[in-house]
């Protein structure tokens, strides 16, 4: 878990989650497991990513990042961005 490639793959998964969310908004799923999964990811991404700002903002400021950059990266990638930053896997 201390390899950049691992975290970059995780960040790509987060981007895929956003693509999946927007796909479901513009092309709603009929039902079943896929719709249940979509609702779960929608709730997770839209509730948890903003909550993560409580952790990522102080961490990012400590690393010299602007609040705007911290906000965008946290909303896009969630913990897959700020956790490796905290652990020193990513440089600023």
C-alpha positions in Angstrom: 0.0 0.0 0.0 3.0 2.3 -0.2 3.2 2.2 -4.0 1.9 5.1 -6.0 0.6 2.7 -8.7 -1.7 1.1 -6.1 -3.2 4.5 -5.1 -3.5 5.7 -8.7 -5.5 2.6 -9.5 -7.7 3.3 -6.4 -8.2 6.9 -7.7 -9.2 5.6 -11.1 -11.8 3.5 -9.3 -13.1 6.6 -7.6 -13.4 8.3 -11.0 -15.2 5.2 -12.3 -17.6 5.6 -9.4 -18.4 9.2 -10.5 -18.9 8.0 -14.1 -21.2 5.3 -12.9 -23.2 7.9 -10.8 -23.6 10.3 -13.8 -24.4 7.4 -16.1 -27.3 6.5 -13.8 -28.5 10.1 -13.6 -28.7 10.5 -17.4 -29.6 6.9 -18.2 -31.6 5.6 -15.2 -31.3 1.9 -14.3 -34.5 -0.1 -14.5 -34.1 -1.8 -11.2 -32.5 -4.9 -9.6 -29.0 -5.2 -8.3 -27.5 -2.5 -10.6 -29.9 0.1 -9.4 -29.3 -0.8 -5.7 -25.5 -0.6 -6.3 -26.0 2.8 -8.0 -28.0 4.2 -5.1 -25.3 2.9 -2.7 -22.5 4.5 -4.6 -24.5 7.7 -5.1 -25.1 8.0 -1.4 -21.5 7.0 -0.4 -19.9 9.5 -2.8 -22.2 12.4 -2.1 -22.2 12.0 1.7 -18.8 10.6 2.5 -16.6 12.7 0.2 -17.8 16.0 1.7 -17.4 14.6 5.2 -13.7 13.7 4.4 -13.0 17.4 4.0 -12.7 17.6 7.8 -9.6 15.4 7.5 -8.2 16.5 4.1 -8.4 20.3 4.6 -6.1 20.4 7.6 -3.8 17.8 6.0 -3.6 19.6 2.7 -3.0 23.0 4.3 -0.2 21.4 6.3 1.3 20.2 3.0 1.0 23.7 1.5 -1.9 23.1 -0.8 -4.7 25.6 -1.6 -8.2 25.0 -0.2 -9.5 24.8 -3.8 -7.1 22.1 -4.8 -7.9 20.1 -1.6 -11.6 20.4 -2.2 -11.5 19.3 -5.8 -9.2 16.3 -5.1 -11.2 15.2 -2.1 -14.5 15.4 -3.9 -13.1 13.6 -6.9 -11.0 10.9 -5.2 -11.9 10.8 -1.5 -9.6 8.9 0.8 -7.7 7.5 -2.2 -6.1 10.9 -2.5 -5.5 12.2 1.0 -4.5 9.0 2.7 -1.5 8.3 0.6 -0.6 12.1 0.9 -0.7 11.7 4.7 1.4 8.6 4.5 4.0 10.2 2.2 3.3 8.0 -0.8 2.4 11.1 -2.9 4.5 14.3 -2.9 2.8 17.6 -3.2 
